[in-house]
Amino acid sequence: MSIPVSEIEAIRAEVARLAKVKLERVSDDTDFVSELGMGSLELLNLLAFVEQRTKVILPDESLVYLTSIDLIKGRFENLME
């Protein structure tokens, strides 16, 4: 399962909002924790946002896979294997 580009861009915008940074700082390989300073609360909010946008419920341990756009895309591709 791949996430449509429009959803990726919505997720990117939400990351920028949660991290309180400009959208341009959120590239596909930007680490949300080490580079943007997001904490566990922001990551939980991001998890809820991703679930809402994609209509896919992810286990809480998926927080490990929500630390960059690339990892989010990879997680959804792995769900379909």
mmCIF file of the N, C-alpha and C atoms, coordinates in Angstrom:
data_MODEL
# 
_entry.id   MODEL 
# 
loop_
_atom_site.group_PDB 
_atom_site.id 
_atom_site.type_symbol 
_atom_site.label_atom_id 
_atom_site.label_alt_id 
_atom_site.label_comp_id 
_atom_site.label_asym_id 
_atom_site.label_entity_id 
_atom_site.label_seq_id 
_atom_site.pdbx_PDB_ins_code 
_atom_site.Cartn_x 
_atom_site.Cartn_y 
_atom_site.Cartn_z 
_atom_site.occupancy 
_atom_site.B_iso_or_equiv 
_atom_site.pdbx_formal_charge 
_atom_site.auth_seq_id 
_atom_site.auth_comp_id 
_atom_site.auth_asym_id 
_atom_site.auth_atom_id 
_atom_site.pdbx_PDB_model_num 
ATOM 1   N N  . MET A 1 1  ? 0.853  -1.172 0.000  1.00 0.00 ? 1  MET A N  1 
ATOM 2   C CA . MET A 1 1  ? 0.000  0.000  0.000  1.00 0.00 ? 1  MET A CA 1 
ATOM 3   C C  . MET A 1 1  ? 0.893  1.227  0.000  1.00 0.00 ? 1  MET A C  1 
ATOM 4   N N  . SER A 1 2  ? 0.717  2.052  -0.984 1.00 0.00 ? 2  SER A N  1 
ATOM 5   C CA . SER A 1 2  ? 1.472  3.300  -0.976 1.00 0.00 ? 2  SER A CA 1 
ATOM 6   C C  . SER A 1 2  ? 0.519  4.437  -0.654 1.00 0.00 ? 2  SER A C  1 
ATOM 7   N N  . ILE A 1 3  ? 1.055  5.456  -0.060 1.00 0.00 ? 3  ILE A N  1 
ATOM 8   C CA . ILE A 1 3  ? 0.247  6.607  0.323  1.00 0.00 ? 3  ILE A CA 1 
ATOM 9   C C  . ILE A 1 3  ? 0.239  7.588  -0.847 1.00 0.00 ? 3  ILE A C  1 
ATOM 10  N N  . PRO A 1 4  ? -0.924 8.075  -1.267 1.00 0.00 ? 4  PRO A N  1 
ATOM 11  C CA . PRO A 1 4  ? -0.978 9.051  -2.357 1.00 0.00 ? 4  PRO A CA 1 
ATOM 12  C C  . PRO A 1 4  ? -0.154 10.304 -2.028 1.00 0.00 ? 4  PRO A C  1 
ATOM 13  N N  . VAL A 1 5  ? 0.371  10.921 -3.057 1.00 0.00 ? 5  VAL A N  1 
ATOM 14  C CA . VAL A 1 5  ? 1.209  12.112 -2.899 1.00 0.00 ? 5  VAL A CA 1 
ATOM 15  C C  . VAL A 1 5  ? 0.472  13.199 -2.115 1.00 0.00 ? 5  VAL A C  1 
ATOM 16  N N  . SER A 1 6  ? -0.814 13.364 -2.361 1.00 0.00 ? 6  SER A N  1 
ATOM 17  C CA . SER A 1 6  ? -1.567 14.397 -1.652 1.00 0.00 ? 6  SER A CA 1 
ATOM 18  C C  . SER A 1 6  ? -1.589 14.134 -0.144 1.00 0.00 ? 6  SER A C  1 
ATOM 19  N N  . GLU A 1 7  ? -1.646 12.863 0.245  1.00 0.00 ? 7  GLU A N  1 
ATOM 20  C CA . GLU A 1 7  ? -1.628 12.523 1.670  1.00 0.00 ? 7  GLU A CA 1 
ATOM 21  C C  . GLU A 1 7  ? -0.232 12.734 2.259  1.00 0.00 ? 7  GLU A C  1 
ATOM 22  N N  . ILE A 1 8  ? 0.796  12.420 1.503  1.00 0.00 ? 8  ILE A N  1 
ATOM 23  C CA . ILE A 1 8  ? 2.170  12.651 1.964  1.00 0.00 ? 8  ILE A CA 1 
ATOM 24  C C  . ILE A 1 8  ? 2.375  14.137 2.221  1.00 0.00 ? 8  ILE A C  1 
ATOM 25  N N  . GLU A 1 9  ? 1.870  14.965 1.325  1.00 0.00 ? 9  GLU A N  1 
ATOM 26  C CA . GLU A 1 9  ? 2.020  16.415 1.499  1.00 0.00 ? 9  GLU A CA 1 
ATOM 27  C C  . GLU A 1 9  ? 1.230  16.911 2.705  1.00 0.00 ? 9  GLU A C  1 
ATOM 28  N N  . ALA A 1 10 ? 0.077  16.318 2.966  1.00 0.00 ? 10 ALA A N  1 
ATOM 29  C CA . ALA A 1 10 ? -0.698 16.673 4.158  1.00 0.00 ? 10 ALA A CA 1 
ATOM 30  C C  . ALA A 1 10 ? 0.052  16.263 5.423  1.00 0.00 ? 10 ALA A C  1 
ATOM 31  N N  . ILE A 1 11 ? 0.672  15.094 5.393  1.00 0.00 ? 11 ILE A N  1 
ATOM 32  C CA . ILE A 1 11 ? 1.469  14.624 6.537  1.00 0.00 ? 11 ILE A CA 1 
ATOM 33  C C  . ILE A 1 11 ? 2.671  15.536 6.744  1.00 0.00 ? 11 ILE A C  1 
ATOM 34  N N  . ARG A 1 12 ? 3.314  15.915 5.650  1.00 0.00 ? 12 ARG A N  1 
ATOM 35  C CA . ARG A 1 12 ? 4.467  16.831 5.724  1.00 0.00 ? 12 ARG A CA 1 
ATOM 36  C C  . ARG A 1 12 ? 4.056  18.160 6.382  1.00 0.00 ? 12 ARG A C  1 
ATOM 37  N N  . ALA A 1 13 ? 2.905  18.681 5.981  1.00 0.00 ? 13 ALA A N  1 
ATOM 38  C CA . ALA A 1 13 ? 2.411  19.936 6.555  1.00 0.00 ? 13 ALA A CA 1 
ATOM 39  C C  . ALA A 1 13 ? 2.100  19.766 8.041  1.00 0.00 ? 13 ALA A C  1 
ATOM 40  N N  . GLU A 1 14 ? 1.550  18.621 8.421  1.00 0.00 ? 14 GLU A N  1 
ATOM 41  C CA . GLU A 1 14 ? 1.243  18.371 9.830  1.00 0.00 ? 14 GLU A CA 1 
ATOM 42  C C  . GLU A 1 14 ? 2.523  18.257 10.653 1.00 0.00 ? 14 GLU A C  1 
ATOM 43  N N  . VAL A 1 15 ? 3.548  17.624 10.103 1.00 0.00 ? 15 VAL A N  1 
ATOM 44  C CA . VAL A 1 15 ? 4.838  17.544 10.792 1.00 0.00 ? 15 VAL A CA 1 
ATOM 45  C C  . VAL A 1 15 ? 5.374  18.951 11.035 1.00 0.00 ? 15 VAL A C  1 
ATOM 46  N N  . ALA A 1 16 ? 5.328  19.795 10.013 1.00 0.00 ? 16 ALA A N  1 
ATOM 47  C CA . ALA A 1 16 ? 5.815  21.167 10.163 1.00 0.00 ? 16 ALA A CA 1 
ATOM 48  C C  . ALA A 1 16 ? 5.021  21.905 11.236 1.00 0.00 ? 16 ALA A C  1 
ATOM 49  N N  . ARG A 1 17 ? 3.708  21.703 11.252 1.00 0.00 ? 17 ARG A N  1 
ATOM 50  C CA . ARG A 1 17 ? 2.865  22.355 12.262 1.00 0.00 ? 17 ARG A CA 1 
ATOM 51  C C  . ARG A 1 17 ? 3.213  21.866 13.667 1.00 0.00 ? 17 ARG A C  1 
ATOM 52  N N  . LEU A 1 18 ? 3.314  20.542 13.830 1.00 0.00 ? 18 LEU A N  1 
ATOM 53  C CA . LEU A 1 18 ? 3.608  19.979 15.149 1.00 0.00 ? 18 LEU A CA 1 
ATOM 54  C C  . LEU A 1 18 ? 5.002  20.373 15.642 1.00 0.00 ? 18 LEU A C  1 
ATOM 55  N N  . ALA A 1 19 ? 5.961  20.414 14.716 1.00 0.00 ? 19 ALA A N  1 
ATOM 56  C CA . ALA A 1 19 ? 7.340  20.748 15.084 1.00 0.00 ? 19 ALA A CA 1 
ATOM 57  C C  . ALA A 1 19 ? 7.572  22.256 15.134 1.00 0.00 ? 19 ALA A C  1 
ATOM 58  N N  . LYS A 1 20 ? 6.577  23.009 14.690 1.00 0.00 ? 20 LYS A N  1 
ATOM 59  C CA . LYS A 1 20 ? 6.673  24.477 14.664 1.00 0.00 ? 20 LYS A CA 1 
ATOM 60  C C  . LYS A 1 20 ? 7.862  24.952 13.834 1.00 0.00 ? 20 LYS A C  1 
ATOM 61  N N  . VAL A 1 21 ? 7.963  24.367 12.615 1.00 0.00 ? 21 VAL A N  1 
ATOM 62  C CA . VAL A 1 21 ? 9.014  24.757 11.675 1.00 0.00 ? 21 VAL A CA 1 
ATOM 63  C C  . VAL A 1 21 ? 8.367  25.077 10.331 1.00 0.00 ? 21 VAL A C  1 
ATOM 64  N N  . LYS A 1 22 ? 9.129  25.713 9.468  1.00 0.00 ? 22 LYS A N  1 
ATOM 65  C CA . LYS A 1 22 ? 8.649  25.984 8.118  1.00 0.00 ? 22 LYS A CA 1 
ATOM 66  C C  . LYS A 1 22 ? 8.585  24.680 7.329  1.00 0.00 ? 22 LYS A C  1 
ATOM 67  N N  . LEU A 1 23 ? 7.610  24.597 6.454  1.00 0.00 ? 23 LEU A N  1 
ATOM 68  C CA . LEU A 1 23 ? 7.390  23.408 5.639  1.00 0.00 ? 23 LEU A CA 1 
ATOM 69  C C  . LEU A 1 23 ? 8.646  22.985 4.877  1.00 0.00 ? 23 LEU A C  1 
ATOM 70  N N  . GLU A 1 24 ? 9.428  23.952 4.451  1.00 0.00 ? 24 GLU A N  1 
ATOM 71  C CA . GLU A 1 24 ? 10.631 23.664 3.671  1.00 0.00 ? 24 GLU A CA 1 
ATOM 72  C C  . GLU A 1 24 ? 11.650 22.822 4.443  1.00 0.00 ? 24 GLU A C  1 
ATOM 73  N N  . ARG A 1 25 ? 11.572 22.839 5.776  1.00 0.00 ? 25 ARG A N  1 
ATOM 74  C CA . ARG A 1 25 ? 12.515 22.068 6.601  1.00 0.00 ? 25 ARG A CA 1 
ATOM 75  C C  . ARG A 1 25 ? 12.173 20.590 6.653  1.00 0.00 ? 25 ARG A C  1 
ATOM 76  N N  . VAL A 1 26 ? 10.996 20.206 6.169  1.00 0.00 ? 26 VAL A N  1 
ATOM 77  C CA . VAL A 1 26 ? 10.544 18.816 6.265  1.00 0.00 ? 26 VAL A CA 1 
ATOM 78  C C  . VAL A 1 26 ? 10.700 18.131 4.910  1.00 0.00 ? 26 VAL A C  1 
ATOM 79  N N  . SER A 1 27 ? 11.884 17.548 4.689  1.00 0.00 ? 27 SER A N  1 
ATOM 80  C CA . SER A 1 27 ? 12.110 16.776 3.468  1.00 0.00 ? 27 SER A CA 1 
ATOM 81  C C  . SER A 1 27 ? 11.789 15.311 3.763  1.00 0.00 ? 27 SER A C  1 
ATOM 82  N N  . ASP A 1 28 ? 11.869 14.477 2.742  1.00 0.00 ? 28 ASP A N  1 
ATOM 83  C CA . ASP A 1 28 ? 11.531 13.062 2.942  1.00 0.00 ? 28 ASP A CA 1 
ATOM 84  C C  . ASP A 1 28 ? 12.421 12.367 3.962  1.00 0.00 ? 28 ASP A C  1 
ATOM 85  N N  . ASP A 1 29 ? 13.669 12.802 4.073  1.00 0.00 ? 29 ASP A N  1 
ATOM 86  C CA . ASP A 1 29 ? 14.591 12.107 4.992  1.00 0.00 ? 29 ASP A CA 1 
ATOM 87  C C  . ASP A 1 29 ? 14.884 12.892 6.277  1.00 0.00 ? 29 ASP A C  1 
ATOM 88  N N  . THR A 1 30 ? 14.174 13.988 6.508  1.00 0.00 ? 30 THR A N  1 
ATOM 89  C CA . THR A 1 30 ? 14.350 14.750 7.744  1.00 0.00 ? 30 THR A CA 1 
ATOM 90  C C  . THR A 1 30 ? 13.885 13.916 8.933  1.00 0.00 ? 30 THR A C  1 
ATOM 91  N N  . ASP A 1 31 ? 14.739 13.766 9.936  1.00 0.00 ? 31 ASP A N  1 
ATOM 92  C CA . ASP A 1 31 ? 14.362 13.035 11.146 1.00 0.00 ? 31 ASP A CA 1 
ATOM 93  C C  . ASP A 1 31 ? 13.580 13.968 12.058 1.00 0.00 ? 31 ASP A C  1 
ATOM 94  N N  . PHE A 1 32 ? 12.347 13.586 12.349 1.00 0.00 ? 32 PHE A N  1 
ATOM 95  C CA . PHE A 1 32 ? 11.463 14.452 13.125 1.00 0.00 ? 32 PHE A CA 1 
ATOM 96  C C  . PHE A 1 32 ? 11.967 14.677 14.545 1.00 0.00 ? 32 PHE A C  1 
ATOM 97  N N  . VAL A 1 33 ? 12.656 13.695 15.101 1.00 0.00 ? 33 VAL A N  1 
ATOM 98  C CA . VAL A 1 33 ? 13.116 13.796 16.490 1.00 0.00 ? 33 VAL A CA 1 
ATOM 99  C C  . VAL A 1 33 ? 14.444 14.537 16.570 1.00 0.00 ? 33 VAL A C  1 
ATOM 100 N N  . SER A 1 34 ? 15.465 14.009 15.892 1.00 0.00 ? 34 SER A N  1 
ATOM 101 C CA . SER A 1 34 ? 16.802 14.597 16.040 1.00 0.00 ? 34 SER A CA 1 
ATOM 102 C C  . SER A 1 34 ? 16.969 15.922 15.299 1.00 0.00 ? 34 SER A C  1 
ATOM 103 N N  . GLU A 1 35 ? 16.271 16.100 14.194 1.00 0.00 ? 35 GLU A N  1 
ATOM 104 C CA . GLU A 1 35 ? 16.442 17.327 13.412 1.00 0.00 ? 35 GLU A CA 1 
ATOM 105 C C  . GLU A 1 35 ? 15.387 18.396 13.700 1.00 0.00 ? 35 GLU A C  1 
ATOM 106 N N  . LEU A 1 36 ? 14.171 17.960 14.051 1.00 0.00 ? 36 LEU A N  1 
ATOM 107 C CA . LEU A 1 36 ? 13.094 18.921 14.271 1.00 0.00 ? 36 LEU A CA 1 
ATOM 108 C C  . LEU A 1 36 ? 12.696 19.052 15.736 1.00 0.00 ? 36 LEU A C  1 
ATOM 109 N N  . GLY A 1 37 ? 13.242 18.176 16.574 1.00 0.00 ? 37 GLY A N  1 
ATOM 110 C CA . GLY A 1 37 ? 12.987 18.267 18.002 1.00 0.00 ? 37 GLY A CA 1 
ATOM 111 C C  . GLY A 1 37 ? 11.617 17.804 18.460 1.00 0.00 ? 37 GLY A C  1 
ATOM 112 N N  . MET A 1 38 ? 10.950 16.975 17.642 1.00 0.00 ? 38 MET A N  1 
ATOM 113 C CA . MET A 1 38 ? 9.636  16.477 18.056 1.00 0.00 ? 38 MET A CA 1 
ATOM 114 C C  . MET A 1 38 ? 9.793  15.486 19.206 1.00 0.00 ? 38 MET A C  1 
ATOM 115 N N  . GLY A 1 39 ? 8.860  15.536 20.149 1.00 0.00 ? 39 GLY A N  1 
ATOM 116 C CA . GLY A 1 39 ? 8.847  14.618 21.276 1.00 0.00 ? 39 GLY A CA 1 
ATOM 117 C C  . GLY A 1 39 ? 7.753  13.575 21.119 1.00 0.00 ? 39 GLY A C  1 
ATOM 118 N N  . SER A 1 40 ? 7.576  12.772 22.160 1.00 0.00 ? 40 SER A N  1 
ATOM 119 C CA . SER A 1 40 ? 6.616  11.673 22.092 1.00 0.00 ? 40 SER A CA 1 
ATOM 120 C C  . SER A 1 40 ? 5.179  12.165 21.916 1.00 0.00 ? 40 SER A C  1 
ATOM 121 N N  . LEU A 1 41 ? 4.833  13.274 22.516 1.00 0.00 ? 41 LEU A N  1 
ATOM 122 C CA . LEU A 1 41 ? 3.469  13.798 22.365 1.00 0.00 ? 41 LEU A CA 1 
ATOM 123 C C  . LEU A 1 41 ? 3.197  14.200 20.923 1.00 0.00 ? 41 LEU A C  1 
ATOM 124 N N  . GLU A 1 42 ? 4.159  14.878 20.311 1.00 0.00 ? 42 GLU A N  1 
ATOM 125 C CA . GLU A 1 42 ? 4.003  15.266 18.902 1.00 0.00 ? 42 GLU A CA 1 
ATOM 126 C C  . GLU A 1 42 ? 3.918  14.028 18.007 1.00 0.00 ? 42 GLU A C  1 
ATOM 127 N N  . LEU A 1 43 ? 4.725  13.010 18.318 1.00 0.00 ? 43 LEU A N  1 
ATOM 128 C CA . LEU A 1 43 ? 4.688  11.783 17.518 1.00 0.00 ? 43 LEU A CA 1 
ATOM 129 C C  . LEU A 1 43 ? 3.352  11.058 17.674 1.00 0.00 ? 43 LEU A C  1 
ATOM 130 N N  . LEU A 1 44 ? 2.795  11.047 18.883 1.00 0.00 ? 44 LEU A N  1 
ATOM 131 C CA . LEU A 1 44 ? 1.466  10.449 19.079 1.00 0.00 ? 44 LEU A CA 1 
ATOM 132 C C  . LEU A 1 44 ? 0.405  11.208 18.296 1.00 0.00 ? 44 LEU A C  1 
ATOM 133 N N  . ASN A 1 45 ? 0.491  12.522 18.303 1.00 0.00 ? 45 ASN A N  1 
ATOM 134 C CA . ASN A 1 45 ? -0.440 13.325 17.515 1.00 0.00 ? 45 ASN A CA 1 
ATOM 135 C C  . ASN A 1 45 ? -0.274 13.056 16.029 1.00 0.00 ? 45 ASN A C  1 
ATOM 136 N N  . LEU A 1 46 ? 0.962  12.869 15.602 1.00 0.00 ? 46 LEU A N  1 
ATOM 137 C CA . LEU A 1 46 ? 1.220  12.552 14.200 1.00 0.00 ? 46 LEU A CA 1 
ATOM 138 C C  . LEU A 1 46 ? 0.645  11.180 13.856 1.00 0.00 ? 46 LEU A C  1 
ATOM 139 N N  . LEU A 1 47 ? 0.814  10.207 14.745 1.00 0.00 ? 47 LEU A N  1 
ATOM 140 C CA . LEU A 1 47 ? 0.252  8.872  14.530 1.00 0.00 ? 47 LEU A CA 1 
ATOM 141 C C  . LEU A 1 47 ? -1.261 8.967  14.329 1.00 0.00 ? 47 LEU A C  1 
ATOM 142 N N  . ALA A 1 48 ? -1.940 9.714  15.187 1.00 0.00 ? 48 ALA A N  1 
ATOM 143 C CA . ALA A 1 48 ? -3.393 9.881  15.062 1.00 0.00 ? 48 ALA A CA 1 
ATOM 144 C C  . ALA A 1 48 ? -3.751 10.556 13.741 1.00 0.00 ? 48 ALA A C  1 
ATOM 145 N N  . PHE A 1 49 ? -2.962 11.553 13.347 1.00 0.00 ? 49 PHE A N  1 
ATOM 146 C CA . PHE A 1 49 ? -3.208 12.259 12.089 1.00 0.00 ? 49 PHE A CA 1 
ATOM 147 C C  . PHE A 1 49 ? -3.052 11.313 10.902 1.00 0.00 ? 49 PHE A C  1 
ATOM 148 N N  . VAL A 1 50 ? -1.970 10.526 10.896 1.00 0.00 ? 50 VAL A N  1 
ATOM 149 C CA . VAL A 1 50 ? -1.718 9.589  9.798  1.00 0.00 ? 50 VAL A CA 1 
ATOM 150 C C  . VAL A 1 50 ? -2.848 8.558  9.729  1.00 0.00 ? 50 VAL A C  1 
ATOM 151 N N  . GLU A 1 51 ? -3.270 8.045  10.871 1.00 0.00 ? 51 GLU A N  1 
ATOM 152 C CA . GLU A 1 51 ? -4.364 7.075  10.879 1.00 0.00 ? 51 GLU A CA 1 
ATOM 153 C C  . GLU A 1 51 ? -5.645 7.689  10.325 1.00 0.00 ? 51 GLU A C  1 
ATOM 154 N N  . GLN A 1 52 ? -5.928 8.911  10.713 1.00 0.00 ? 52 GLN A N  1 
ATOM 155 C CA . GLN A 1 52 ? -7.129 9.585  10.239 1.00 0.00 ? 52 GLN A CA 1 
ATOM 156 C C  . GLN A 1 52 ? -7.078 9.813  8.731  1.00 0.00 ? 52 GLN A C  1 
ATOM 157 N N  . ARG A 1 53 ? -5.942 10.259 8.232  1.00 0.00 ? 53 ARG A N  1 
ATOM 158 C CA . ARG A 1 53 ? -5.806 10.565 6.801  1.00 0.00 ? 53 ARG A CA 1 
ATOM 159 C C  . ARG A 1 53 ? -5.818 9.318  5.934  1.00 0.00 ? 53 ARG A C  1 
ATOM 160 N N  . THR A 1 54 ? -5.202 8.229  6.427  1.00 0.00 ? 54 THR A N  1 
ATOM 161 C CA . THR A 1 54 ? -5.063 7.026  5.608  1.00 0.00 ? 54 THR A CA 1 
ATOM 162 C C  . THR A 1 54 ? -6.150 5.996  5.871  1.00 0.00 ? 54 THR A C  1 
ATOM 163 N N  . LYS A 1 55 ? -6.918 6.178  6.941  1.00 0.00 ? 55 LYS A N  1 
ATOM 164 C CA . LYS A 1 55 ? -7.959 5.228  7.350  1.00 0.00 ? 55 LYS A CA 1 
ATOM 165 C C  . LYS A 1 55 ? -7.368 3.855  7.707  1.00 0.00 ? 55 LYS A C  1 
ATOM 166 N N  . VAL A 1 56 ? -6.107 3.854  8.145  1.00 0.00 ? 56 VAL A N  1 
ATOM 167 C CA . VAL A 1 56 ? -5.422 2.636  8.570  1.00 0.00 ? 56 VAL A CA 1 
ATOM 168 C C  . VAL A 1 56 ? -5.032 2.803  10.024 1.00 0.00 ? 56 VAL A C  1 
ATOM 169 N N  . ILE A 1 57 ? -5.436 1.843  10.874 1.00 0.00 ? 57 ILE A N  1 
ATOM 170 C CA . ILE A 1 57 ? -5.078 1.886  12.283 1.00 0.00 ? 57 ILE A CA 1 
ATOM 171 C C  . ILE A 1 57 ? -3.714 1.211  12.445 1.00 0.00 ? 57 ILE A C  1 
ATOM 172 N N  . LEU A 1 58 ? -2.791 1.947  13.026 1.00 0.00 ? 58 LEU A N  1 
ATOM 173 C CA . LEU A 1 58 ? -1.435 1.435  13.228 1.00 0.00 ? 58 LEU A CA 1 
ATOM 174 C C  . LEU A 1 58 ? -1.229 1.131  14.713 1.00 0.00 ? 58 LEU A C  1 
ATOM 175 N N  . PRO A 1 59 ? -0.473 0.076  15.014 1.00 0.00 ? 59 PRO A N  1 
ATOM 176 C CA . PRO A 1 59 ? -0.179 -0.200 16.425 1.00 0.00 ? 59 PRO A CA 1 
ATOM 177 C C  . PRO A 1 59 ? 0.699  0.914  17.014 1.00 0.00 ? 59 PRO A C  1 
ATOM 178 N N  . ASP A 1 60 ? 0.581  1.103  18.338 1.00 0.00 ? 60 ASP A N  1 
ATOM 179 C CA . ASP A 1 60 ? 1.346  2.171  18.992 1.00 0.00 ? 60 ASP A CA 1 
ATOM 180 C C  . ASP A 1 60 ? 2.846  2.059  18.753 1.00 0.00 ? 60 ASP A C  1 
ATOM 181 N N  . GLU A 1 61 ? 3.341  0.827  18.599 1.00 0.00 ? 61 GLU A N  1 
ATOM 182 C CA . GLU A 1 61 ? 4.779  0.674  18.352 1.00 0.00 ? 61 GLU A CA 1 
ATOM 183 C C  . GLU A 1 61 ? 5.194  1.230  16.994 1.00 0.00 ? 61 GLU A C  1 
ATOM 184 N N  . SER A 1 62 ? 4.221  1.641  16.199 1.00 0.00 ? 62 SER A N  1 
ATOM 185 C CA . SER A 1 62 ? 4.524  2.259  14.906 1.00 0.00 ? 62 SER A CA 1 
ATOM 186 C C  . SER A 1 62 ? 5.192  3.614  15.068 1.00 0.00 ? 62 SER A C  1 
ATOM 187 N N  . LEU A 1 63 ? 5.204  4.156  16.282 1.00 0.00 ? 63 LEU A N  1 
ATOM 188 C CA . LEU A 1 63 ? 5.904  5.425  16.512 1.00 0.00 ? 63 LEU A CA 1 
ATOM 189 C C  . LEU A 1 63 ? 7.354  5.347  16.044 1.00 0.00 ? 63 LEU A C  1 
ATOM 190 N N  . VAL A 1 64 ? 7.932  4.154  16.117 1.00 0.00 ? 64 VAL A N  1 
ATOM 191 C CA . VAL A 1 64 ? 9.309  3.951  15.665 1.00 0.00 ? 64 VAL A CA 1 
ATOM 192 C C  . VAL A 1 64 ? 9.430  4.256  14.178 1.00 0.00 ? 64 VAL A C  1 
ATOM 193 N N  . TYR A 1 65 ? 8.337  4.035  13.435 1.00 0.00 ? 65 TYR A N  1 
ATOM 194 C CA . TYR A 1 65 ? 8.361  4.220  11.985 1.00 0.00 ? 65 TYR A CA 1 
ATOM 195 C C  . TYR A 1 65 ? 7.863  5.594  11.563 1.00 0.00 ? 65 TYR A C  1 
ATOM 196 N N  . LEU A 1 66 ? 7.589  6.446  12.513 1.00 0.00 ? 66 LEU A N  1 
ATOM 197 C CA . LEU A 1 66 ? 7.048  7.755  12.183 1.00 0.00 ? 66 LEU A CA 1 
ATOM 198 C C  . LEU A 1 66 ? 8.052  8.868  12.406 1.00 0.00 ? 66 LEU A C  1 
ATOM 199 N N  . THR A 1 67 ? 9.315  8.600  12.184 1.00 0.00 ? 67 THR A N  1 
ATOM 200 C CA . THR A 1 67 ? 10.321 9.619  12.443 1.00 0.00 ? 67 THR A CA 1 
ATOM 201 C C  . THR A 1 67 ? 10.855 10.281 11.171 1.00 0.00 ? 67 THR A C  1 
ATOM 202 N N  . SER A 1 68 ? 10.320 9.917  10.022 1.00 0.00 ? 68 SER A N  1 
ATOM 203 C CA . SER A 1 68 ? 10.633 10.625 8.775  1.00 0.00 ? 68 SER A CA 1 
ATOM 204 C C  . SER A 1 68 ? 9.566  10.263 7.743  1.00 0.00 ? 68 SER A C  1 
ATOM 205 N N  . ILE A 1 69 ? 9.428  11.078 6.740  1.00 0.00 ? 69 ILE A N  1 
ATOM 206 C CA . ILE A 1 69 ? 8.481  10.795 5.655  1.00 0.00 ? 69 ILE A CA 1 
ATOM 207 C C  . ILE A 1 69 ? 8.869  9.495  4.972  1.00 0.00 ? 69 ILE A C  1 
ATOM 208 N N  . ASP A 1 70 ? 10.166 9.285  4.720  1.00 0.00 ? 70 ASP A N  1 
ATOM 209 C CA . ASP A 1 70 ? 10.619 8.049  4.084  1.00 0.00 ? 70 ASP A CA 1 
ATOM 210 C C  . ASP A 1 70 ? 10.197 6.822  4.889  1.00 0.00 ? 70 ASP A C  1 
ATOM 211 N N  . LEU A 1 71 ? 10.347 6.880  6.217  1.00 0.00 ? 71 LEU A N  1 
ATOM 212 C CA . LEU A 1 71 ? 9.978  5.737  7.049  1.00 0.00 ? 71 LEU A CA 1 
ATOM 213 C C  . LEU A 1 71 ? 8.468  5.517  7.065  1.00 0.00 ? 71 LEU A C  1 
ATOM 214 N N  . ILE A 1 72 ? 7.699  6.575  7.025  1.00 0.00 ? 72 ILE A N  1 
ATOM 215 C CA . ILE A 1 72 ? 6.240  6.433  6.968  1.00 0.00 ? 72 ILE A CA 1 
ATOM 216 C C  . ILE A 1 72 ? 5.848  5.746  5.655  1.00 0.00 ? 72 ILE A C  1 
ATOM 217 N N  . LYS A 1 73 ? 6.423  6.206  4.544  1.00 0.00 ? 73 LYS A N  1 
ATOM 218 C CA . LYS A 1 73 ? 6.118  5.584  3.256  1.00 0.00 ? 73 LYS A CA 1 
ATOM 219 C C  . LYS A 1 73 ? 6.524  4.113  3.261  1.00 0.00 ? 73 LYS A C  1 
ATOM 220 N N  . GLY A 1 74 ? 7.688  3.822  3.806  1.00 0.00 ? 74 GLY A N  1 
ATOM 221 C CA . GLY A 1 74 ? 8.161  2.439  3.873  1.00 0.00 ? 74 GLY A CA 1 
ATOM 222 C C  . GLY A 1 74 ? 7.265  1.563  4.728  1.00 0.00 ? 74 GLY A C  1 
ATOM 223 N N  . ARG A 1 75 ? 6.776  2.100  5.842  1.00 0.00 ? 75 ARG A N  1 
ATOM 224 C CA . ARG A 1 75 ? 5.883  1.352  6.724  1.00 0.00 ? 75 ARG A CA 1 
ATOM 225 C C  . ARG A 1 75 ? 4.618  0.944  5.989  1.00 0.00 ? 75 ARG A C  1 
ATOM 226 N N  . PHE A 1 76 ? 4.049  1.846  5.210  1.00 0.00 ? 76 PHE A N  1 
ATOM 227 C CA . PHE A 1 76 ? 2.826  1.516  4.480  1.00 0.00 ? 76 PHE A CA 1 
ATOM 228 C C  . PHE A 1 76 ? 3.101  0.528  3.353  1.00 0.00 ? 76 PHE A C  1 
ATOM 229 N N  . GLU A 1 77 ? 4.250  0.613  2.734  1.00 0.00 ? 77 GLU A N  1 
ATOM 230 C CA . GLU A 1 77 ? 4.596  -0.364 1.698  1.00 0.00 ? 77 GLU A CA 1 
ATOM 231 C C  . GLU A 1 77 ? 4.751  -1.748 2.330  1.00 0.00 ? 77 GLU A C  1 
ATOM 232 N N  . ASN A 1 78 ? 5.343  -1.825 3.533  1.00 0.00 ? 78 ASN A N  1 
ATOM 233 C CA . ASN A 1 78 ? 5.520  -3.103 4.228  1.00 0.00 ? 78 ASN A CA 1 
ATOM 234 C C  . ASN A 1 78 ? 4.190  -3.700 4.665  1.00 0.00 ? 78 ASN A C  1 
ATOM 235 N N  . LEU A 1 79 ? 3.201  -2.884 4.955  1.00 0.00 ? 79 LEU A N  1 
ATOM 236 C CA . LEU A 1 79 ? 1.885  -3.389 5.366  1.00 0.00 ? 79 LEU A CA 1 
ATOM 237 C C  . LEU A 1 79 ? 1.241  -4.219 4.265  1.00 0.00 ? 79 LEU A C  1 
ATOM 238 N N  . MET A 1 80 ? 1.575  -3.948 3.025  1.00 0.00 ? 80 MET A N  1 
ATOM 239 C CA . MET A 1 80 ? 0.959  -4.646 1.908  1.00 0.00 ? 80 MET A CA 1 
ATOM 240 C C  . MET A 1 80 ? 1.712  -5.898 1.501  1.00 0.00 ? 80 MET A C  1 
ATOM 241 N N  . GLU A 1 81 ? 2.855  -6.154 2.083  1.00 0.00 ? 81 GLU A N  1 
ATOM 242 C CA . GLU A 1 81 ? 3.627  -7.353 1.718  1.00 0.00 ? 81 GLU A CA 1 
ATOM 243 C C  . GLU A 1 81 ? 3.117  -8.563 2.437  1.00 0.00 ? 81 GLU A C  1 
# 
